[in-house]
Amino acid sequence: MTIVSRGANDAGARELSSPPDTSAPVPFFSQARSFDRLWPDLSARVEDVFDNGKFSHGKQVAELERRLCDYTGARYAIGVNSGTDALVLLLRAMGLRPGDEVVVPAYSFVSTASSVVLAGGRPVFADIDPVTYALDPAEVERVAGPRTRFVMPAHLFNQMADMSALSRVAARLGLGVLEDSAEAIGMRQLGVHAGLHGAGGVLSFFPTKVLGAMGDAGAVLTDDPRIAELVGGLRHHGRFGHTLDHFPGISTETALPGTNSKMDDIQAAVLLAKLPGLDEDIARRAALATAYRARLADVPGVLRLPEVVDRGPGSASVSYVFQIEVERRDELAARLAERGIGTETYYPVPLHRQPCFQTARPGAERLPNAEAAARRALALPLYPDLTLEQLEQVCAAVRAFYSGRR
Ligand SMILES: *Cc1c(COP(=O)(O)O)cnc(C)c1O
């Protein structure tokens, strides 16, 4: 019995006008109800981990890496302990040198920029496109300077940055392209999965992501064998176990200082149990997003609903977060919280205003689209377990707030 598809059938069959149940809370995220669907495969895999006695970097991780290659089309997928470490290791594997600049969007999760600092580089902040929330290609031209070596867009919420335009700008400026595709499993542009449009990208399996573990996990995706090899060693204390041909002079076992960024096999087991249902989960998310759009289209106070830009054949969006822009955002969030409805603000402080990035090269202080999104955006609950009743409860509460009813 698959609880997710039971929910999907409900969405099709139920009276759309049934009065919302305003008593039960609607958490921002939950996967409790789909757990029983996972358990048979998951328990067998967990047992295998115990029998096997290899708790990280083991059989489950190796199998997950193969499955991720199958799913994304990457030549290499390297399992690590988080999306954040995946970004740091990818940047290190690219040979980032102290002082090297990386153009990143000013509106993203903090790791998009902190990974650059942790890898020894310097983030340069650029504005976003107000519709896609992703790095605006024209901005790269504006902020790039003589020390800029890479551009790293982040694909957020439901669609990718315009990778054709970004690749053209990067080529013109001689910059390498990396992708913070942490949120973007299942997203494709012109037939190419997110993370594979440049030298490499990452995935995050943080529990709330579209493919979430029951703890932290992440991966690096790349088609480049040298990047794969470097990330593979760096995640494991810098142990390569053999000579690195392409790094002349490096021959001892731990020639590069690595981190302990290995993925746990229990997390890989969770992800392997979930992966076969991923496309069904994505379809369920799309149906819920469509239902939200229909119910929120004419609500005064709602300034923007998610819009997906058509990027041509072979492109696919994924509704990770139902991000709306609203008037009086913080008041609305507080009212919804009073009614037991969870929301999130991604991201309340644009990165160029974060205290930890005040050493970043100035030149991008005026970033109006990032500032507006940070002020107005609110994410509503969206996950496969969410029922249509819960969704209607959320929409009714939003509508009531803007019509002045309690
Ligand atoms: C989640 C996320 C990350 C970090 O992933 P973790 O697994 O939580 O470390 C990085 N970038 C973006 C855009 C994310 O959404």
The ligand as an SDF file (V2000), in Angstrom:
LIG
                    3D

 15 15  0  0  0  0  0  0  0  0999 V2000
   20.2270   22.7540    1.0290 C   0  0  0  0  0  0  0  0  0  0  0  0
   21.1160   23.6170    0.2230 C   0  0  0  0  0  0  0  0  0  0  0  0
   22.5090   23.5830    0.3750 C   0  0  0  0  0  0  0  0  0  0  0  0
   23.2090   22.8270    1.4550 C   0  0  0  0  0  0  0  0  0  0  0  0
   22.9070   21.4960    1.5780 O   0  0  0  0  0  0  0  0  0  0  0  0
   23.0990   20.7670    2.9820 P   0  0  0  0  0  0  0  0  0  0  0  0
   22.9420   19.3300    2.6190 O   0  0  0  0  0  0  0  0  0  0  0  0
   22.0050   21.2490    3.8780 O   0  0  0  0  0  0  0  0  0  0  0  0
   24.4390   21.0760    3.5180 O   0  0  0  0  0  0  0  0  0  0  0  0
   23.2690   24.3760   -0.4750 C   0  0  0  0  0  0  0  0  0  0  0  0
   22.7120   25.1580   -1.3870 N   0  0  0  0  0  0  0  0  0  0  0  0
   21.3810   25.2400   -1.5510 C   0  0  0  0  0  0  0  0  0  0  0  0
   20.8260   26.1260   -2.6160 C   0  0  0  0  0  0  0  0  0  0  0  0
   20.5380   24.4810   -0.7340 C   0  0  0  0  0  0  0  0  0  0  0  0
   19.2170   24.5830   -0.8720 O   0  0  0  0  0  0  0  0  0  0  0  0
  1  2  1  0
  2  3  1  0
  2 14  2  0
  3  4  1  0
  3 10  2  0
  4  5  1  0
  5  6  1  0
  6  7  2  0
  6  8  1  0
  6  9  1  0
 10 11  1  0
 11 12  2  0
 12 13  1  0
 12 14  1  0
 14 15  1  0
M  END
$$$$
